[in-house]
Amino acid sequence: MDFKEYAKAIEQDIIRWRRDLHQIPEIGLELPKTSAYVQEQLKDMGIEFETYVNGSAVVALIGGKHPGKTIGLRADMDALPIEEETNMPYSSTNGNMHACGHDAHTAMLLGAAKLLKDKEDLLKGTVKLLFQPGEEGFAGAKHMIEEGVLENPKVDTILGLHIGSPSQDVPDGKVIVNHGKTMTCLDQFWIKVKGKGAHGAYPDQGVDPMVIAGQIIGALQCIVSREKSGVEPAIITIGKISGGTAFNIIPDFVDMEGTARFADPELREYAAKRIGEIATGIAKSMRGDCEYKYHFGYPPLVNSKEVTEKFVKSAKKVVGEDDIIEVTNPIMGGEDMAYFLEEVPGTFFFLTSSVYDSQGNFIPSHNSKFDVVEDVLHIGSALFVQAVFDFLNE
């Protein structure tokens, strides 16, 4: 069966679903309109479903008429609190925006649902569709797992995809896969540097937390450059620093916030400890002190080598070998699909789509002008369906 051809035949449906969803973006774990829209489409297809996470998550089942394994397909549905500036006729007007392509993810999974339902009698097993809220910082996948969505029937393997492009150099419609460490953790930390306030003209009468903070910022980079293997990816970034009330006054304290990204769990634990040791050590050595807090967010996303190899074979039937890009280095962003992959072997892949502004500048995700190339959406649906049939019917 040529699933790409079948998906192409319903391309306008997939685009319509994506545009409808694009106009009603919702954030976090509360997606009443988005969830209701997905439920309505599933009803029209005759697909049974249940809701979770206070009604915002939707889990549907297809197949089950013949004994076999269960494969899960996941799409995130939430948006971001960004004012849209695309000027598209289907732009959002509610102050939120699908600036990371989750509307496209949902539409592609709806496309897969339609194709799978049409071929349901041929499935040797069950497909579980997971429409997830709260990927953007709310750990929606973790909430769904805690509510039992991977059970009854138990999911044997799981697939997920992300649209977009890691850089402007990759043509549209390519499939990017990684056989192991695919994305990093998404952690956050806070440091409060405590000093002693004084007049800026008399620094000897105080303890300057600004100078201490500067020393800490530089020293933290030595964890990345001097305390780990050079081949292991790692990032420590201070993204926010605040303190002081006037140009000529040394403040009592300075607050800093940062993010840490690691693909290796052991390095993650090590760095979380070392950030606090370095910050405290420097502060005390300069007559100050500090408070430190580290939040372990989304874990590193690690694909199953075996499942990824199977998926690549399936993808070749849809896009051809030349359109598959196999990478080894992880992307330094985080994704809560990682929670699903901690529980079930699976793979998370990327479908490339690049958009540029009128000056030819590449527009990344989480940008008020972000958009997707709709011509590739049917490919995502076809990839899901081909992988399902190959996995269940092998």
Residue pairs with C-beta under 8 A, 6 or more apart in sequence:
1 119
1 389
3 115
3 317
3 318
3 382
3 385
3 386
3 389
4 318
4 319
4 378
4 379
4 382
4 386
6 115
6 118
6 382
6 385
7 14
7 111
7 115
7 378
7 379
7 381
7 382
7 385
8 378
8 382
10 111
10 114
10 115
10 378
10 381
11 377
11 378
13 110
13 111
13 114
14 107
14 108
14 110
14 111
14 377
14 378
14 381
15 107
15 374
15 377
17 41
17 106
17 107
17 110
17 111
18 103
18 104
18 106
18 107
18 372
18 374
18 377
19 90
20 37
20 90
21 34
21 37
21 77
21 98
21 103
21 106
21 107
22 88
22 90
22 91
22 92
22 98
22 103
23 90
23 91
23 92
23 93
24 33
24 34
24 37
24 92
24 94
25 34
25 78
25 79
25 80
25 92
25 94
25 96
25 97
25 98
25 103
26 32
26 33
26 34
26 78
26 79
26 96
27 78
27 79
27 80
27 81
27 96
27 136
28 78
28 133
28 134
28 136
28 138
29 53
29 54
29 56
29 78
29 133
29 134
29 138
29 140
29 143
30 54
30 56
30 133
31 56
31 77
31 78
31 133
32 55
32 56
34 56
34 77
34 78
34 106
34 133
35 51
35 55
35 56
35 57
35 58
35 77
35 131
35 133
38 58
38 77
38 106
38 110
38 131
39 49
39 51
39 58
41 110
41 113
42 49
42 58
42 60
42 110
42 113
45 113
45 114
45 117
46 117
47 60
47 61
47 62
47 113
47 117
47 129
48 60
48 61
49 58
49 59
49 60
49 61
49 129
50 58
50 59
50 60
51 57
51 58
51 59
52 58
52 59
52 143
52 144
52 147
52 149
53 133
53 134
53 140
53 143
53 144
53 147
56 133
56 134
57 130
57 131
57 132
57 133
57 140
57 143
57 144
57 147
57 149
58 129
58 131
59 128
59 129
59 130
59 131
59 144
59 149
60 113
60 128
60 129
60 131
61 126
61 127
61 128
61 129
61 153
62 113
62 116
62 117
62 120
62 123
62 126
62 127
62 129
63 116
63 120
63 123
63 125
63 126
63 127
63 392
64 125
64 126
64 153
65 120
65 121
65 123
66 123
66 124
66 125
67 124
67 125
68 123
68 124
68 125
68 126
68 392
69 125
69 126
69 156
69 157
69 391
69 392
70 125
70 126
70 127
70 128
70 153
70 154
70 155
70 156
71 125
71 126
71 127
71 128
71 155
71 156
71 157
71 158
71 159
71 387
71 388
71 391
71 392
72 127
72 128
72 129
72 130
72 150
72 155
72 157
72 158
72 159
72 340
72 344
72 346
73 109
73 112
73 127
73 128
73 129
73 130
73 158
73 159
73 160
73 384
73 388
74 109
74 130
74 132
74 141
74 158
74 159
74 160
74 337
74 340
75 102
75 105
75 106
75 108
75 109
75 129
75 130
75 131
75 132
75 160
75 161
76 102
76 105
76 106
76 132
76 133
76 135
76 140
76 336
76 337
77 102
77 103
77 105
77 106
77 131
77 132
77 133
78 102
78 133
78 134
78 135
78 136
78 138
78 140
79 92
79 96
79 97
79 98
79 99
79 100
79 102
79 103
79 136
80 96
80 97
80 98
80 99
80 100
80 136
80 366
81 95
81 96
82 96
82 97
82 99
82 366
82 367
82 368
83 95
83 97
83 368
84 91
84 92
84 93
84 97
84 99
84 368
85 368
85 369
86 368
86 369
86 370
86 371
88 371
92 98
97 368
97 370
98 104
99 365
99 366
99 367
99 368
99 370
100 136
100 164
100 365
100 366
100 370
101 162
101 163
101 164
101 353
101 365
101 370
101 372
102 135
104 163
104 353
104 372
104 374
104 377
104 380
105 161
105 162
105 163
105 380
106 131
107 377
108 161
108 163
108 377
108 380
108 381
108 384
109 129
109 131
109 381
109 384
111 377
111 378
111 380
111 381
112 129
112 380
112 381
112 384
112 385
112 388
113 129
115 381
115 382
115 385
116 123
116 127
116 385
116 388
119 385
119 389
122 389
122 393
123 388
123 389
123 392
123 393
124 392
124 393
125 392
126 153
127 388
127 392
128 149
128 153
128 155
130 144
130 149
130 158
130 340
132 140
132 141
132 144
133 140
134 140
134 143
134 336
135 141
135 335
135 336
135 337
139 297
139 298
139 336
139 339
140 336
141 336
141 337
141 338
141 339
141 340
142 336
142 339
145 339
145 340
145 343
150 340
150 343
150 344
155 344
156 344
157 304
157 307
157 344
157 345
157 346
157 391
158 340
158 341
158 344
158 345
158 346
159 307
159 311
159 346
159 347
159 348
159 349
159 384
159 387
160 337
160 340
160 346
160 347
160 348
160 349
161 348
161 349
161 350
161 351
161 380
161 383
161 384
162 335
162 348
162 349
162 350
162 351
163 350
163 351
163 352
163 353
163 372
163 376
163 377
163 380
164 350
164 352
164 353
164 354
164 364
164 365
164 372
165 172
165 350
165 352
165 353
165 354
166 176
166 331
166 350
167 362
168 354
168 356
168 362
170 176
170 325
170 352
170 354
171 352
171 354
172 352
172 353
172 354
172 373
172 375
172 376
173 319
173 323
173 351
173 352
173 353
173 373
173 375
173 376
173 379
174 319
174 323
174 324
174 325
174 351
174 352
175 315
175 319
175 323
175 324
175 325
175 349
175 350
175 351
175 352
175 379
175 383
176 325
176 326
176 327
176 349
176 350
176 351
176 352
177 303
177 308
177 311
177 312
177 315
177 324
177 325
177 326
177 327
177 347
177 349
177 350
178 303
178 308
178 326
178 327
178 328
178 330
179 303
179 305
179 308
179 309
179 326
179 328
180 302
180 303
180 305
180 328
181 263
181 264
181 300
181 301
181 302
181 330
182 301
182 302
182 303
182 330
182 331
182 348
183 263
183 300
183 301
183 330
183 331
183 332
183 333
183 334
183 335
183 338
183 348
184 233
184 235
184 261
184 262
184 263
184 300
184 301
184 330
184 331
184 332
184 333
184 334
185 260
185 261
185 262
185 263
185 268
185 296
185 297
185 298
185 299
185 300
185 334
185 338
186 259
186 261
186 297
186 298
186 333
186 334
186 335
187 259
187 260
187 261
187 262
187 268
187 272
187 294
187 295
187 296
187 297
188 257
188 258
188 259
188 260
188 294
188 295
188 297
189 257
189 258
189 259
189 260
189 272
189 275
189 292
189 293
189 294
189 295
190 255
190 256
190 257
190 291
190 292
190 293
191 213
191 216
191 255
191 256
191 257
191 258
191 275
191 279
191 290
191 291
191 292
192 253
192 254
192 255
192 256
192 290
192 291
192 292
193 209
193 212
193 213
193 216
193 243
193 253
193 254
193 255
193 256
193 279
193 283
193 288
193 290
194 209
194 252
194 253
194 283
194 288
194 289
194 290
194 291
195 206
195 207
195 208
195 209
195 210
195 212
195 250
195 251
195 252
195 253
195 254
195 287
195 288
196 206
196 207
196 250
196 252
196 288
197 206
197 249
197 250
197 251
197 252
198 204
198 205
198 206
198 207
198 208
198 249
198 250
199 205
199 206
199 248
199 249
199 250
200 247
200 248
200 249
200 250
201 248
203 250
206 250
207 286
207 287
207 288
208 250
209 243
209 250
209 251
209 252
209 253
209 254
209 288
210 243
210 244
210 250
210 251
210 254
211 286
212 254
212 282
212 283
212 286
212 288
212 290
213 241
213 243
213 254
213 256
215 282
215 286
216 256
216 278
216 279
216 282
216 283
216 290
217 238
217 241
217 256
219 278
219 282
220 236
220 238
220 258
220 275
220 278
220 279
221 236
222 278
223 234
223 236
223 271
223 274
223 275
223 278
224 234
224 235
224 236
227 270
227 274
228 234
228 267
228 270
228 271
232 262
232 263
232 264
232 267
233 261
233 262
233 263
233 329
233 330
233 332
234 260
234 261
234 262
234 263
234 267
234 271
235 259
235 260
235 261
235 262
235 332
236 258
236 259
236 260
236 261
236 271
236 275
237 258
237 259
237 260
237 261
238 256
238 257
238 258
239 257
239 258
239 259
240 255
240 256
240 257
240 258
241 254
241 255
241 256
241 257
242 254
242 255
243 251
243 253
243 254
243 255
244 250
244 251
244 254
245 251
260 268
260 271
260 272
260 275
260 294
261 332
261 333
261 334
262 268
262 271
262 300
263 300
263 302
263 330
264 300
265 299
265 300
268 296
268 300
272 294
272 296
275 292
275 294
276 292
276 294
279 290
279 292
280 289
280 290
280 292
283 289
283 290
297 334
298 334
298 335
298 336
298 338
298 339
299 338
299 339
299 342
300 330
300 338
301 330
301 334
301 335
301 337
301 338
301 341
301 348
302 338
302 341
303 341
303 346
303 347
303 348
304 341
304 345
304 346
304 347
306 345
307 345
307 346
307 347
308 347
310 387
310 390
310 391
310 394
311 347
311 349
311 387
312 324
312 326
313 390
314 383
314 386
314 387
314 390
314 391
315 324
315 349
315 383
315 386
315 387
316 324
317 386
317 390
318 379
318 382
318 383
318 386
319 379
319 383
335 348
337 348
340 346
341 348
349 383
351 376
351 379
351 380
351 383
352 376
353 372
353 373
353 376
354 362
354 373
355 362
355 363
355 369
355 370
355 371
355 372
355 373
356 362
356 363
357 363
357 369
363 369
363 370
363 371
364 370
